[in-house]
Amino acid sequence: MKEEKKVKSIAKRINAYWMRRTVLLLALVDVVLYVMEANQWLTVRTEYFLPILFGSEAMLLVLQYRVGKDRARRLLEPLERITQTAQELSQARFDPEKLHHLEDAIAGVSPLAPDMQLKTGDKELRGIEQAINDLIGRMQESYREQTRFVSDASHELRTPIAVIQGYADMLQRWGKDDETVLTEGIEAIQTESAHMKKLIEQLLFLARGDNGRNQLTLEAVDLSDMMREVYEEYRMIHPERDWRLQVDASIPVQGDIAMLKQTARVLADNAVRYTEEGDVISLRARLKDGVPCFEVQDNGIGIKQEDLGRIFDRFFRSDPARARSTGGTGLGLSIAKWIVERHGGYFDVFSREGIGTRIGVVLPQQEAKSEEAQSA
């Protein structure tokens, strides 16, 4: 009751403030009219005008009082609800048995068990049940992702290790006497070792990213210059593809040049992996609807529509056999996704089977800072 009286008292003070403000405003109007009449600036007769004016002001004050009272009450409704809730909580009785029942129910919950949820059957504990079940759901999803990641990583490492072990056994048996076997074994071991090295480096990158240990070094970056560099690199590394470059004069952004270039290389590597000799691969840097963007487009095999939503998942490959034969790990786009999200950007993906794929990186529009501003 005390809290309710306090709320009503606050409402009265608010309404009184509005009433004083209205009275002052009307008094100011009366003063102005008096001055105008004293200087004979009014063209109407005061014996008719003043009664109408005073009557209107009286009605306005009554209306202001009623409207202000309702308005103040509406403004204070949330505070009144909080007060009522606080009163109900303060009057609620503490039941130790319910607390023990809840403790027993929580103790019987295993967050790693599939579809495990907390159930007490008590309506008053339903809110706590929901909160705990949401937490258990997030823990289960995190555990499933961790298990899947470890399983996929183990599978990816098992294959090159088996290949290296097989060729090492073959070299031990026949490599000393057969030069052909020796050369084949050494090349295979070098290839698989390089694949393992790349895979482990990517795993370490993602692990550091998950732990917040990958730091961005933001600086002024010109996406057009960056794509020109990537174009020159890949035209030299993969001359069997038809590389094409389309860039605007200058597209400044703030970003980590090494990581953004790594993203462009991931997209270019994928384009090479899923195209044939002589196919066209286009690199672009442009303003898309006024927003900075760089793209890699190919006319390769394309991506299945049902796989488009999963291409950024770790170890996912739309064509596992083909990717494995060309050295893919299934982690490149996951790394690119991490980099782009840390820059506040997003991917724009379009693909059709048998036609090709276009993957664009859209970055937030930011003016590149000058070197003087950065040094300051």
Secondary structure, DSSP 4 states (H G I P E B T S, - for coil): -HHHHHHHHHHHHHHHHHHHHHHHHHHHHHHHHHHHHHTT---S-HHHHHHHHHHHHHHHHHHHHHHHHHHHHHHTHHHHHHHHHHHHHHHPPP-HHHHHHHHHHHHT--TTSTT-------GGGHHHHHHHHHHHHHHHHHHHHHHHHHHHHHHHHHHHHHHHHHHHHHIIIIITT-HHHHHHHHHHHHHHHHHHHHHHHHHHHHHHHHTT------EEEEHHHHHHHHHHHHHHH-TTSEEEEEE-S--EEEE-HHHHHHHHHHHHHHHHHTS-TT-EEEEEEEEETTEEEEEEEE-SS---GGGGGGTTSTT--SSHHHHHHTT--S-HHHHHHHHHHHTT-EEEEEEETTTEEEEEEE----PPPPHHHHH-
